Amino acid sequence: QVQLVESGGGLVQAGGSLRLSCAASGRFLSGYPVNWYRRAPGEQRELVASITPGGTLTYVDSVKGRFSISMDNAQNTVYLEMNSLKPEDTGIYSCNARLIIGPDMFADAWGQGTRVTVSS
């Protein structure tokens, strides 16, 4: 079963930190990014950060310098370290990836999301 499971969300005061994890049921497909999205209340889903298995990193401008995405290929897990959190970082954070499910077979997967709430 293709699966992504996020964890690490919670309630934190502004200026605090959280570390989100996205654990995959299989290996990430080489050349395709693993993405962290967030959906703020009343807003559309926004791509926050991406990482490719080769190590290319991308961030939305609003989190540059505060968030850091990393990958542990041995554990099939991607992390999102979030520092200096702001109330506007509040939302449901979900990960998305393309996973290898067999010889020359892959599937796109989404996690169920983890809630992050930043109080002012």
Secondary structure, DSSP 8 states (H G I E B T S, - for coil): ---EEEE--EEEETT--EEEEEEESS-B-TTS-EEEEEE-TTS-EEEEEEE-TT--EEE-GGGTTTEEEEEEGGGTEEEEEE-S--GGG-EEEEEEEEEEEETTEEEEEE---EEEEEE-
